[in-house]
Amino acid sequence: MELHQVRYFLAVASTLNFTRAAEQCNVTQPALTKGVQKLEQELGGQLIYRERQLTQLTDLGKEVLPMLERTLASAEAVRRRAQEFQRKDVAPLKIGLAPSISASLVLDPIAEIAKFVPGLHVELREGAAKKLVDLLLEGEINVAMVGDVQDVPARIDDWSLFEERYVVVLAPTHRLANRPSIGIDDLRETILLERADCDVAPKIQKSYFPESPPQLGHCSGHDLHLQHMAAAGLGVILAPEHMPRLPTLKTIPLEGNLVSREVRLLAVQGRRYSPALDAFVKVARLRDWSVEASDRGVPHAAVPVVSRAPA
């Protein structure tokens, strides 16, 4: 099946006139007719019924019309995208985010690099840290922001961006809402809302519940779902302090600040950086991330850490 044959058929289908269809396609009428006939031969049936001045689609023609319209539209979209890529009108950047990393962290860096990277097109992908490492190595994403991750392959560059605590997020009506801080004993008597694939869950278990598991309530893979449940009084959330929260919720520090984590930037060593990726890595590494927590009303800001990986 040739695309020009599909185009000829669609022109006839829209005009129901071979002469006007040939003019629309800028070909001779015999060439258009021959193209439609070859398409009919390939599909194994007549697509257009033509008798004297009457031209109309057959039942088969009506059946395949929407599919051929999508085929042509997809082919033209591919061609346009390829042309844009060759002209560098599109600068794709695929960023992976671990489940506990809010997309709010990358918004300002994206806005900053968009000023000097024309055609920036960002795609955000969420996944567990190990899965994001696999996607990096496979070339499915360009860069990833993760929390705690074990056994990073040697092929991955790993930069520490900042360190942050975990805090308690709860409704103002919760019995612990008026505490200046929340202790271990309070947590052990409180229902916790569980974040699926939380990279800090083992550390929370070890620090606060070494002998017995916490009282887990509902679970979700989305922070906003958990926040609505917390606002409804169904439990409390242990969340990174940078996480944006609903205005109806409160944030309270944990006594002793026993749980914290580093937010880290990952990229594959040795691969040629696109302008978009190069700009994002530079902006992310030079950024003062300490404002991320304080801008959201958390009692203490995140603490910047020095990158341990070479430039």
C-alpha positions in Angstrom: 0.0 0.0 0.0 1.5 3.3 -1.1 0.7 6.6 0.6 -0.1 8.3 -2.6 -2.7 5.7 -3.4 -4.3 6.3 0.0 -4.2 10.1 -0.7 -5.9 9.5 -4.1 -8.7 7.4 -2.6 -9.3 10.0 0.2 -9.5 12.8 -2.4 -12.1 10.9 -4.4 -14.0 10.0 -1.2 -14.2 13.7 -0.2 -15.1 15.1 -3.6 -17.0 12.1 -5.2 -15.5 13.4 -8.4 -12.4 12.0 -10.1 -11.7 15.1 -12.0 -11.7 17.4 -8.9 -9.8 14.7 -6.9 -7.1 14.7 -9.6 -6.8 18.5 -9.5 -6.7 18.3 -5.7 -3.8 15.8 -5.8 -2.1 17.7 -8.6 -2.0 14.6 -10.9 -3.7 13.6 -14.1 -7.0 11.8 -13.9 -5.6 8.6 -15.4 -2.8 8.5 -12.9 -5.3 9.0 -10.0 -7.6 6.3 -11.4 -4.7 3.9 -11.7 -3.6 4.6 -8.2 -7.1 3.9 -6.7 -7.3 0.7 -8.8 -4.0 -0.6 -7.4 -5.2 0.1 -3.9 -8.4 -1.8 -4.6 -6.4 -4.7 -5.9 -4.3 -4.8 -2.8 -7.3 -4.6 -0.5 -9.1 -7.3 -2.5 -12.3 -5.4 -3.2 -13.9 -2.4 -5.0 -13.7 0.8 -2.9 -15.5 3.2 -5.3 -18.6 2.6 -7.4 -18.6 4.7 -10.5 -21.4 4.8 -13.1 -21.7 7.7 -15.6 -22.1 10.8 -13.4 -22.6 8.8 -10.2 -19.6 8.2 -7.9 -20.0 6.8 -4.4 -18.2 4.6 -1.9 -18.9 0.9 -1.7 -19.5 -0.7 1.6 -15.9 -1.7 1.7 -14.9 1.8 0.9 -17.0 3.2 3.8 -15.5 0.6 6.1 -11.8 1.4 5.4 -12.3 5.2 5.0 -11.7 6.2 8.7 -8.7 3.8 9.0 -7.1 5.2 5.8 -7.7 8.7 7.1 -5.8 7.9 10.3 -3.1 6.2 8.3 -2.5 9.3 6.2 -2.7 11.6 9.1 -0.2 9.5 11.1 2.2 9.4 8.1 2.0 13.2 7.7 2.6 13.7 11.4 5.7 11.5 11.3 7.0 13.5 8.3 6.4 16.8 10.0 8.1 15.7 13.2 11.1 14.4 11.3 11.4 17.7 9.5 11.1 19.6 12.7 13.8 17.4 14.3 16.1 17.9 11.4 15.6 21.7 11.7 16.0 21.4 15.5 12.5 22.9 15.9 11.8 20.2 18.5 14.2 19.6 21.5 12.8 16.5 23.3 13.7 15.9 26.9 12.4 12.9 28.8 12.7 13.2 32.6 12.1 10.2 34.9 10.7 10.9 38.4 10.7 8.5 41.3 7.2 8.2 42.9 8.2 10.3 45.9 9.6 13.1 43.7 7.0 15.7 42.9 6.9 17.2 39.4 6.9 20.6 41.1 10.7 20.2 41.5 11.4 20.3 37.8 9.0 23.1 36.8 11.3 26.0 37.5 14.3 24.4 35.8 12.2 23.5 32.8 10.9 27.1 32.5 14.5 28.4 32.8 16.0 26.3 30.0 12.9 26.9 27.8 14.1 30.5 27.5 17.3 29.5 25.6 16.4 26.0 24.2 13.9 26.6 21.3 11.3 24.0 20.8 11.8 22.3 24.2 9.4 19.4 24.5 9.4 17.8 28.0 8.0 14.3 28.7 7.7 13.3 32.4 7.8 9.6 33.3 7.2 8.1 36.7 8.6 4.9 38.0 10.4 3.2 40.8 14.1 4.2 41.0 15.4 0.8 39.7 13.0 1.0 36.8 14.2 4.5 36.0 17.8 3.3 35.9 16.8 0.6 33.4 15.0 3.2 31.3 18.1 5.4 31.3 20.3 2.6 30.1 17.8 1.6 27.4 17.6 5.2 26.2 13.9 5.6 27.0 14.5 8.6 29.2 17.4 11.1 29.3 17.7 11.9 32.9 16.1 10.9 36.2 15.5 12.4 39.7 15.3 9.8 42.4 15.6 9.5 46.2 17.3 6.5 47.9 18.5 4.0 45.3 20.9 1.1 45.8 23.5 -0.3 43.5 23.6 2.4 40.9 25.5 0.9 37.8 28.9 2.3 37.1 27.6 3.6 33.7 25.3 6.0 35.5 26.5 9.5 36.6 25.0 10.3 40.0 24.8 13.8 41.5 23.4 14.7 44.9 21.1 17.8 44.6 19.9 18.3 48.2 18.9 16.5 51.4 15.5 16.8 52.9 13.6 15.5 55.9 10.3 13.6 56.0 7.5 15.3 57.8 3.9 14.5 58.9 1.1 15.8 56.7 -2.3 15.7 58.3 -5.7 17.4 58.6 -6.1 20.3 61.1 -8.8 18.4 62.8 -6.5 15.4 63.5 -5.7 14.8 67.2 -2.0 15.4 66.6 -2.5 18.6 64.6 -1.7 21.0 67.4 1.6 19.4 68.4 4.8 21.3 67.7 6.4 18.0 66.7 5.3 14.4 66.5 7.2 11.6 68.3 7.8 7.9 67.7 5.1 6.9 70.2 2.5 9.1 68.5 3.3 7.5 65.1 3.0 4.0 66.5 -0.6 4.8 67.6 -1.5 6.6 64.4 -2.9 5.2 61.1 -0.5 5.9 58.3 -1.5 6.4 54.7 0.8 4.4 52.5 2.6 5.7 49.4 3.1 2.8 46.9 6.7 2.3 45.8 8.0 4.7 48.4 11.8 4.6 48.3 12.1 5.7 51.9 9.7 3.1 53.3 12.5 0.7 54.5 14.2 3.6 56.3 10.9 4.7 58.0 10.3 1.1 59.1 13.8 0.8 60.5 13.8 4.2 62.3 10.2 4.3 63.7 8.9 0.7 63.7 11.9 -1.6 64.2 9.9 -4.2 66.2 6.4 -4.1 64.7 4.9 -2.8 61.5 3.0 0.5 61.5 -0.7 0.7 61.4 -1.2 1.1 57.7 -4.5 2.5 56.4 -5.3 3.2 52.7 -2.7 3.1 49.9 -2.3 4.9 46.7 0.4 5.5 44.0 -0.6 9.2 43.8 0.3 11.9 46.4 -2.9 13.9 45.7 -5.1 10.9 46.4 -3.3 10.4 49.8 -3.7 14.1 50.6 -7.4 14.0 50.0 -7.7 10.9 52.3 -5.6 12.7 54.9 -7.9 15.8 54.6 -10.9 13.5 55.2 -9.3 12.3 58.5 -8.5 8.8 57.3 -4.9 8.9 58.5 -1.6 10.9 58.2 1.1 10.9 55.5 4.9 10.7 56.0 6.0 12.8 53.1 9.2 14.6 51.8 9.1 18.2 52.9 9.3 19.5 49.3 6.0 17.9 48.4 3.3 20.5 47.6 0.2 20.0 49.7 -3.4 20.9 49.8 -4.1 24.2 51.6 -6.4 22.3 53.9 -3.6 20.2 55.4 -0.9 20.9 58.0 2.8 19.9 58.1 4.5 19.0 61.4 8.1 18.0 61.9 9.0 14.6 63.3 10.9 14.6 66.6 14.6 13.9 66.1 14.4 14.2 62.3 15.3 10.5 62.1 14.3 10.1 58.5 15.8 12.1 55.6 16.8 11.3 52.1 18.9 12.8 49.3 17.3 13.8 46.0 19.7 12.8 43.3 20.1 13.3 39.6 21.0 10.4 37.3 22.2 10.3 33.7 24.1 7.9 31.5 27.9 8.3 31.3 29.5 8.8 27.9 26.4 9.5 25.9 26.3 12.7 23.9 24.0 15.2 25.6 21.4 17.0 23.5 21.2 20.8 24.1 18.1 20.3 26.2 19.6 17.6 28.4 22.9 19.5 28.8 21.0 22.6 29.9 18.8 20.7 32.3 21.7 18.9 34.0 23.6 22.2 34.4 20.6 24.1 35.7 19.8 21.3 38.1 23.3 21.0 39.5 23.8 24.8 39.9 20.3 25.4 41.4 19.9 26.4 45.0 17.4 23.7 46.0 17.0 25.0 49.6 14.1 27.2 48.4 12.0 24.2 47.4 10.9 23.4 50.9 10.7 26.9 52.3 8.5 28.1 49.5 5.9 25.6 50.4 5.6 26.7 54.0 7.6 23.8 55.6 9.1 24.7 58.9 12.7 24.1 57.9 14.2 24.3 54.4 16.0 21.4 52.7 19.7 21.3 53.2 21.9 21.6 50.0 24.6 19.0 49.7 27.8 19.1 47.7 27.9 16.9 44.6 30.1 13.8 45.1 30.3 13.0 41.4 32.8 14.6 39.0 31.6 17.3 36.6 
